[in-house]
């Protein structure tokens, strides 16, 4: 019995290690390409670039069905058993979900830009034009089925490699733009290319893994046409997707509000500061793809004791990492920010520390939300998240008018605390021995 939690922890940290190595390389590259774009476009132009790409990402996230979670939830056993009859319908469903969500996002984004780009977002006509053609990117941002196959195959090194390929495209393109003093449209096109490159390599990788597991005679269109008649599959997909939609609203919607209230320059300051702080917390955030399959195994085996053991060990790792992240932020945060923006602004260190605190709270939420998703407790999380996010936008608007960018960081921390408190309370019956005994989860 003792070997099971050790092996689970080994798989979690081993797979997370692959993803962390990729993110370290990506973070180093991002320091370069963000600086190149900021220097070429200026802080205002760079802010416009961030506003457009943030809007595209928000639309993709809000219309993206989380099909990889569906594939793991309904197809893990069939994939391991090489059972085509049970696995192919689930995979076909996930493929169609990705295509449907991509098309919905593309059309919906263009409509929103036409109707609300000026009145609600405060964009000039040239910004709306650039944002409209950039919506084509949404069609290539959904890789749920192939990502699910990578995770089912335990090939997290491939995910790291594909991220690296995409980052190389973006870094090389931004360097060319920096050397040529290119326009905003050039940098937007490079952003489109890096998303398209990630889509191509991830899809090809997923297809190769599928053929290795299920047979080389399987083709893309045969998968796509496999009908799925699985009870509850739509409900599960929508529940996990709504949770991600709310998370996207929390992460991306605030940027658009800052742009509408404070302007593009403050958007650049906020997003780059957030990027630095998220980068400090990113290694811990990379655990979620590794956590989900392990928690599913514990649930299927009704192994609550080992689940609690693994969760406690993860908590210790996160606490230790949080202390390290705060030290790095205090000692080097301002230097990194100046290196990337080549500009100064008020209250730099307090903003950095607040943003690091928010990022680390989100890290603490990750294993709790993953556990609650596996245990079927998403509905109550969604209700609470919806209320918190509505409150977040109200708090954000008020604090922005009072404290500027510092107010945005404060609002982020307040809402992260509320979501963390709820998840901890709901997950107590599985991670606390006393609560587990009360509910019979022993």
C-alpha positions in Angstrom: 0.0 0.0 0.0 2.8 2.4 0.9 4.3 2.1 -2.6 1.1 3.4 -4.3 1.3 7.0 -3.0 5.0 7.0 -3.6 4.5 5.9 -7.2 1.7 8.4 -7.7 3.9 11.2 -6.3 6.7 10.0 -8.6 4.5 10.2 -11.7 3.1 13.6 -10.6 6.5 15.2 -10.1 8.1 13.4 -13.1 5.4 14.6 -15.5 5.4 18.0 -13.9 9.2 18.1 -14.4 8.8 17.8 -18.1 6.3 20.6 -18.2 8.4 22.8 -15.9 11.5 22.4 -18.1 9.4 23.6 -21.0 8.0 26.5 -19.1 11.4 27.6 -17.9 12.6 27.8 -21.5 9.4 29.6 -22.5 9.7 32.0 -19.6 13.3 32.9 -20.6 12.2 33.4 -24.2 9.2 35.5 -23.1 11.5 37.9 -21.3 13.2 38.5 -24.6 10.2 38.7 -27.0 8.1 40.9 -24.6 11.0 43.3 -24.3 11.5 43.3 -28.1 7.8 44.0 -28.7 7.6 46.7 -26.0 10.7 48.5 -27.4 9.5 48.3 -31.0 5.9 49.3 -30.4 6.3 51.6 -27.4 4.3 51.0 -24.2 1.0 52.2 -25.7 1.4 50.1 -28.9 2.4 47.1 -26.9 -0.7 47.6 -24.7 -2.9 47.5 -27.8 -1.1 44.2 -28.8 -1.9 42.8 -25.4 -5.5 44.0 -25.5 -6.2 42.3 -28.8 -4.4 39.0 -27.9 -6.1 39.0 -24.5 -9.5 39.4 -26.2 -8.7 36.5 -28.6 -7.6 34.3 -25.7 -10.7 35.2 -23.7 -13.0 34.3 -26.6 -11.2 31.0 -27.1 -11.3 30.1 -23.4 -15.0 31.1 -23.2 -16.0 28.9 -26.1 -13.5 26.1 -25.6 -15.1 22.9 -24.4 -12.6 21.1 -22.1 -12.7 17.9 -24.1 -9.4 16.6 -22.7 -11.0 16.2 -19.3 -13.9 14.3 -20.9 -11.4 12.0 -22.7 -9.6 11.2 -19.5 -12.8 10.8 -17.5 -14.7 8.5 -19.9 -11.9 7.0 -22.0 -9.0 6.2 -19.7 -9.9 2.6 -19.0 -10.7 1.8 -22.6 -7.5 3.4 -23.8 -5.4 1.4 -21.4 -7.3 -1.8 -22.5 -6.9 -0.9 -26.2 -10.6 -1.2 -26.6 -11.5 0.5 -29.8 -15.2 -0.1 -29.5 -15.5 1.9 -26.2 -12.7 4.5 -26.8 -13.4 5.7 -30.4 -16.8 7.1 -29.7 -15.4 9.2 -26.8 -12.5 10.4 -29.0 -14.8 11.3 -31.9 -17.0 13.3 -29.5 -14.0 15.2 -28.2 -12.8 16.0 -31.8 -16.2 17.3 -32.7 -16.4 19.4 -29.5 -13.0 21.1 -30.4 -14.2 21.9 -33.9 -17.6 23.2 -32.8 -16.1 25.4 -30.0 -13.5 26.8 -32.5 -16.1 27.8 -35.0 -18.4 29.2 -32.4 -15.6 31.3 -31.0 -14.5 32.7 -34.4 -18.0 33.8 -35.3 -19.0 35.0 -31.9 -15.8 37.1 -31.5 -16.3 38.9 -34.7 -19.9 39.7 -33.7 -18.8 41.1 -30.3 -16.2 43.3 -31.9 -18.7 44.7 -34.3 -21.3 45.4 -31.7 -19.3 46.3 -28.6 -15.8 47.0 -29.8 -16.2 50.8 -29.6 -19.0 51.4 -27.1 -17.9 48.8 -24.4 -14.2 48.1 -25.0 -13.4 51.7 -26.1 -11.4 50.5 -29.2 -10.5 52.8 -32.1 -11.6 51.7 -35.6 -8.1 50.5 -36.5 -7.9 48.4 -33.3 -11.3 46.8 -34.1 -10.1 45.9 -37.6 -7.0 44.2 -36.3 -9.0 42.4 -33.7 -11.5 41.1 -36.2 -9.0 39.4 -38.5 -7.1 38.0 -35.5 -10.3 36.1 -34.5 -9.2 33.5 -37.1 -6.7 32.4 -34.5 -9.5 31.0 -32.4 -10.2 28.3 -34.9 -6.7 26.8 -34.2 -6.5 27.2 -30.4 -8.5 24.1 -29.4 -6.4 21.0 -29.0 -8.4 19.1 -26.4 -8.5 15.7 -28.0 -4.8 15.6 -28.9 -3.8 17.0 -25.4 -6.0 14.3 -23.8 -4.2 11.6 -25.8 -0.8 12.9 -24.7 -1.9 12.7 -21.1 -3.4 9.3 -21.5 -0.2 8.1 -23.0 1.8 9.6 -20.2 4.0 11.4 -22.7 4.2 14.8 -21.0 7.6 15.3 -22.6 5.8 15.7 -25.9 3.7 18.5 -24.5 6.9 20.3 -23.4 8.4 19.8 -26.8 5.4 21.2 -28.6 5.3 24.2 -26.4 8.9 24.8 -27.1 8.3 24.7 -30.9 5.5 27.2 -30.6 7.7 29.5 -28.4 10.5 29.3 -30.9 8.1 30.5 -33.7 7.0 33.5 -31.5 10.5 34.4 -30.3 12.0 34.3 -33.8 9.2 36.3 -35.3 9.3 39.0 -32.6 13.1 39.2 -33.1 12.6 39.8 -36.8 10.0 42.5 -36.0 12.4 44.1 -33.5 15.2 44.2 -36.1 13.0 45.5 -38.8 11.0 48.0 -36.6 7.8 46.2 -37.7 4.3 47.4 -37.2 1.6 46.2 -34.8 0.1 44.1 -37.6 3.3 42.1 -38.0 3.5 41.2 -34.3 -0.2 40.2 -34.4 0.5 37.9 -37.3 3.4 36.3 -35.5 1.2 35.7 -32.5 -1.3 33.9 -34.9 1.6 31.8 -36.4 2.8 30.6 -33.0 -0.8 29.4 -32.1 -1.1 27.7 -35.5 2.2 26.0 -35.0 1.2 24.6 -31.6 -2.1 23.4 -33.1 -0.4 21.5 -36.0 2.3 19.8 -33.9 0.0 18.9 -31.1 -2.6 17.4 -33.5 0.0 15.4 -35.4 1.5 14.1 -32.1 -1.9 13.1 -30.8 -2.7 11.2 -34.0 0.7 9.3 -33.8 0.0 8.3 -30.2 -3.5 7.1 -31.1 -2.2 4.9 -33.9 0.5 3.4 -31.7 -2.0 2.4 -29.1 -5.1 1.5 -31.2 -3.6 0.4 -34.5 -2.0 2.1 -37.5 -5.2 1.7 -39.6 -7.0 4.4 -37.7 -7.4 7.7 -39.6 -8.5 11.1 -38.5 -11.9 11.1 -40.3 -12.7 7.6 -39.0 -12.2 9.0 -35.5 -14.2 12.2 -36.2 -17.2 10.2 -37.5 -17.4 7.8 -34.5 -20.8 8.4 -32.9 -20.9 8.8 -29.1 -24.0 7.8 -27.1 -22.7 8.0 -23.6 -25.0 9.0 -20.8 -23.9 12.2 -19.0 -21.0 13.0 -21.3 -22.5 16.4 -22.4 -23.3 17.3 -18.9 -19.8 16.5 -17.6 -18.2 18.4 -20.5 -20.3 21.5 -20.0 -19.7 21.5 -16.2 -15.9 21.3 -16.5 -16.0 23.8 -19.4 -18.1 26.3 -17.5 -15.6 26.2 -14.7 -12.8 27.1 -17.2 -14.9 29.8 -18.7 -15.3 31.5 -15.3 -11.6 31.1 -14.7 -11.0 32.8 -18.1 -13.3 35.6 -17.2 -11.4 36.1 -13.9 -8.0 36.0 -15.7 -8.6 37.8 -19.0 -11.7 39.9 -18.4 -9.9 42.1 -15.9 -7.4 43.1 -18.5 -10.1 44.3 -20.9 -11.7 46.3 -18.1 -8.4 47.9 -17.2 -8.0 48.9 -20.9 -11.4 50.4 -21.0 -10.9 52.4 -17.8 -7.2 53.2 -17.6 -6.0 52.8 -21.2 -3.5 50.7 -23.1 -0.4 51.9 -21.2 -1.7 50.6 -17.9 -2.7 47.4 -19.6 0.9 46.8 -20.6 2.1 47.5 -17.0 -0.5 45.2 -15.5 -0.1 42.3 -17.9 3.7 42.3 -17.9 3.7 42.4 -14.1 1.2 39.6 -14.0 3.3 37.6 -16.5 6.3 37.9 -14.3 4.4 36.8 -11.2 2.6 34.0 -13.0 6.0 32.9 -14.2 7.2 32.6 -10.6 4.2 30.4 -9.8 4.1 28.5 -13.1 6.2 25.5 -12.0 3.6 24.7 -9.3 0.7 25.4 -11.7 2.1 22.7 -14.1 1.0 20.0 -11.7 -2.6 20.0 -12.8 -2.2 17.8 -16.0 -0.4 15.3 -13.8 -2.8 15.5 -10.9 -6.0 14.6 -12.7 -5.2 11.0 -13.8 -3.7 10.2 -10.4 -6.8 11.5 -8.6 -9.0 9.5 -11.0 -7.0 6.3 -10.0 -7.5 7.0 -6.3 -11.2 7.6 -6.8 -11.7 4.4 -8.9 -9.9 2.3 -6.3 -11.6 4.1 -3.3 -8.2 4.7 -1.9 -8.8 7.7 0.3 -5.9 7.2 2.7 -3.3 7.4 0.0 -5.2 10.3 -1.6 -4.9 12.3 1.6 -1.2 11.3 1.9 -0.4 12.6 -1.6 -2.5 15.8 -1.1 -0.6 16.6 2.1 2.8 16.1 0.4 1.7 18.4 -2.4 0.6 21.0 0.1 4.1 21.0 1.6 5.7 21.4 -1.8 3.4 24.3 -2.7 4.1 26.1 0.7 7.9 25.7 0.2 7.6 27.0 -3.4 5.5 30.0 -2.3 8.2 31.1 0.1 10.8 30.9 -2.6 8.6 32.8 -5.1 8.1 35.6 -2.6 11.8 35.9 -2.0 12.5 36.1 -5.7 9.8 38.7 -6.2 11.2 40.9 -3.4 14.8 40.6 -4.5 14.5 40.6 -8.3 11.0 41.5 -9.3 11.6 45.2 -10.0 14.8 44.5 -11.9 13.0 42.0 -14.2 10.1 44.5 -14.8 12.5 47.3 -15.7 14.4 45.0 -18.0 11.3 44.1 -19.9 9.5 47.5 -20.0 12.3 50.0 -19.8 9.9 52.2 -17.9 9.1 53.1 -14.3 5.7 53.5 -12.6 4.4 54.1 -9.1 4.1 51.4 -6.4 6.1 48.8 -8.3 7.0 46.5 -5.4 3.5 46.4 -3.7 2.0 45.6 -7.1 4.5 42.8 -7.7 3.9 41.3 -4.2 0.1 41.5 -4.6 0.3 39.8 -8.0 2.6 37.0 -6.7 0.2 36.4 -3.8 -2.7 36.1 -6.2 -0.8 33.7 -8.5 0.2 31.5 -5.5 -3.3 31.4 -4.2 -4.4 30.1 -7.6 -1.7 27.5 -7.3 -3.2 26.4 -4.0 -6.6 26.2 -5.7 -5.4 23.9 -8.5 -5.2 20.6 -6.6 -8.4 21.3 -4.6 -10.4 22.0 -7.8 -8.9 19.0 -9.5 -9.9 16.8 -6.6 -13.4 18.3 -6.5 -13.8 17.8 -10.3 -12.8 14.1 -10.0 -15.3 13.6 -7.1 -18.2 15.2 -9.0 -18.5 18.4 -6.9 -18.3 20.9 -9.7 -21.8 22.3 -9.6 -21.4 24.1 -6.3 -18.0 25.4 -7.3 -19.5 26.9 -10.4 -22.3 28.7 -8.5 -19.8 30.1 -6.0 -17.3 31.1 -8.8 -20.0 32.9 -10.7 -20.9 35.0 -7.6 -17.2 35.7 -6.8 -16.4 36.8 -10.4 -19.4 39.1 -10.5 -18.2 40.6 -7.2 -14.7 40.7 -8.6 -15.6 43.0 -11.6 -17.5 45.3 -9.2 -14.5 45.4 -6.8 -12.1 45.8 -9.7 -14.0 48.8 -11.2 -14.1 50.5 -7.8 -10.5 49.9 -6.9 -9.2 50.9 -10.4 -10.8 54.4 -10.0 -9.2 54.7 -6.5 -5.8 53.1 -6.8 -5.1 52.4 -10.5 -3.1 49.3 -11.3 -2.5 48.7 -7.6 -6.3 48.4 -7.2 -6.4 45.7 -9.9 -3.8 43.7 -8.0 -5.8 44.1 -4.8 -9.0 42.9 -6.4 -7.3 39.8 -7.8 -6.0 38.8 -4.3 -9.4 39.4 -2.7 -11.2 37.1 -5.1 -8.5 34.4 -5.1 -8.8 34.2 -1.3 -12.6 33.7 -1.5 -12.3 30.9 -4.1 -9.5 29.2 -2.2 -11.6 29.3 1.0 -14.6 27.6 -0.7 -12.5 24.9 -2.4 -10.7 24.1 0.9 -14.0 23.8 2.7 -15.6 21.5 0.1 -12.5 19.3 -0.2 -12.1 18.8 3.6 -14.1 15.5 3.6 -11.4 13.9 1.5 -8.2 15.5 2.7 -8.9 15.9 6.5 -8.9 12.6 8.5 -11.4 13.9 10.9 -13.9 15.0 8.2 -13.2 11.8 6.3 -14.2 9.8 9.3 -17.4 11.8 9.6 -18.4 11.2 6.0 -17.1 7.6 5.8 -14.4 8.4 3.3 -11.7 6.3 5.0 
